[in-house]
């Protein structure tokens, strides 16, 4: 499955979760529900996937984790905040680069209409 198809399905799942729950919950609640929804849609994913940081052949154990790595191709980072700061955009781009994938999604559930809370980040994606 191509990254764009995966992201469409993930966004569809997130919309279903947001329709059912609305804004105002903790990020952990959305993560749990999104995992259940993606499983129901038949998507393969890893939750809280460790993100390795390597500097000069030294593997750093920094404890970074991405919320989801879907189909081994798409990073999904969730938020439930009033304002998504630019550093969170950089975080997703860094995860995409470190995991050597081509697409990342930042999904903020703390909005009235979920489409306004979704941001895509491409890394050499055609």
C-alpha positions as CSV (number, residue, x, y, z in Angstrom):
1,X,0.0,0.0,0.0
2,X,1.3,3.5,-0.9
3,X,1.9,6.1,1.8
4,X,-0.9,8.3,0.5
5,X,-3.4,5.4,0.7
6,X,-2.2,4.6,4.2
7,X,-2.6,8.3,5.3
8,X,-6.1,8.4,3.8
9,X,-7.1,5.4,5.9
10,X,-5.5,6.7,9.1
11,X,-7.2,10.1,8.6
12,X,-10.5,8.3,8.1
13,X,-10.0,6.4,11.3
14,X,-9.1,9.6,13.2
15,X,-12.2,11.3,11.9
16,X,-14.4,8.4,13.1
17,X,-12.7,8.6,16.6
18,X,-13.2,12.4,16.7
19,X,-16.8,12.1,15.6
20,X,-17.5,9.7,18.4
21,X,-15.5,11.5,21.2
22,X,-15.1,15.1,20.1
23,X,-12.4,17.4,21.5
24,X,-11.4,17.7,25.2
25,X,-10.0,14.4,26.2
26,X,-6.5,13.4,27.0
27,X,-4.1,12.3,24.2
28,X,-3.9,8.8,25.7
29,X,-7.7,8.3,25.2
30,X,-7.5,9.2,21.5
31,X,-4.4,7.0,21.1
32,X,-6.3,4.0,22.5
33,X,-9.4,4.6,20.4
34,X,-7.4,5.3,17.2
35,X,-5.5,2.0,17.7
36,X,-8.8,0.1,18.0
37,X,-10.2,1.9,14.9
38,X,-7.1,1.2,12.8
39,X,-7.2,-2.4,13.8
40,X,-10.8,-2.6,12.8
41,X,-9.8,-1.1,9.4
42,X,-7.1,-3.8,9.0
43,X,-4.1,-1.5,9.3
44,X,-0.9,-2.9,10.7
45,X,0.8,-0.6,13.2
46,X,3.3,-0.3,16.0
47,X,2.4,1.8,19.0
48,X,4.9,3.8,21.0
49,X,7.6,2.7,18.5
50,X,11.1,3.6,19.7
51,X,12.9,6.1,17.6
52,X,16.6,5.5,17.5
53,X,19.0,8.4,17.6
54,X,22.4,7.7,16.1
55,X,25.3,10.2,16.3
56,X,28.7,9.2,14.8
57,X,27.8,5.5,15.0
58,X,26.8,6.0,18.7
59,X,23.3,4.8,19.4
60,X,21.8,7.2,22.0
61,X,19.2,5.8,24.3
62,X,17.1,9.0,24.6
63,X,13.7,7.4,25.0
64,X,12.0,9.0,22.0
65,X,8.9,7.2,20.8
66,X,6.5,7.9,18.0
67,X,2.8,7.3,18.8
68,X,2.2,5.1,15.7
69,X,4.2,3.7,12.8
70,X,1.6,2.5,10.4
71,X,2.3,-0.2,7.8
72,X,6.0,0.5,8.4
73,X,5.6,3.6,6.2
74,X,3.8,6.4,7.9
75,X,4.6,8.1,11.2
76,X,1.5,9.3,13.2
77,X,2.0,11.6,16.1
78,X,-1.1,12.6,18.2
79,X,-1.8,15.7,20.2
80,X,-4.7,17.1,22.2
81,X,-3.7,20.7,22.7
82,X,-5.1,24.2,22.1
83,X,-2.2,25.3,20.0
84,X,0.3,23.1,18.1
85,X,3.7,24.7,18.5
86,X,6.1,24.7,15.5
87,X,8.5,22.5,17.6
88,X,5.9,19.7,17.2
89,X,6.1,20.0,13.4
90,X,9.9,19.7,13.7
91,X,9.4,16.7,16.0
92,X,7.3,14.8,13.3
93,X,9.8,15.7,10.6
94,X,12.6,14.4,12.8
95,X,10.8,11.2,13.5
96,X,10.1,10.7,9.7
97,X,13.8,11.3,9.0
98,X,15.1,9.1,11.8
99,X,12.8,6.2,11.0
100,X,13.6,6.6,7.3
101,X,10.0,6.8,6.1
102,X,8.5,9.3,3.6
103,X,5.3,10.5,5.3
104,X,4.3,11.8,8.7
105,X,0.9,12.9,10.1
106,X,0.4,15.2,13.1
107,X,-3.1,14.9,14.3
108,X,-4.5,17.3,17.0
109,X,-7.8,16.1,18.4
110,X,-8.4,19.3,20.3
111,X,-10.3,21.0,17.5
112,X,-13.9,21.3,16.6
113,X,-13.4,19.9,13.1
114,X,-10.7,17.3,12.8
115,X,-9.6,18.3,9.3
116,X,-8.3,21.6,10.8
117,X,-6.1,19.6,13.2
118,X,-4.3,17.4,10.6
119,X,-0.9,18.2,9.1
120,X,1.0,16.1,6.6
121,X,4.8,16.1,6.4
122,X,6.5,14.6,3.4
123,X,10.1,13.4,3.1
124,X,10.9,12.8,-0.6
125,X,7.4,11.5,-1.2
126,X,6.3,11.3,-4.8
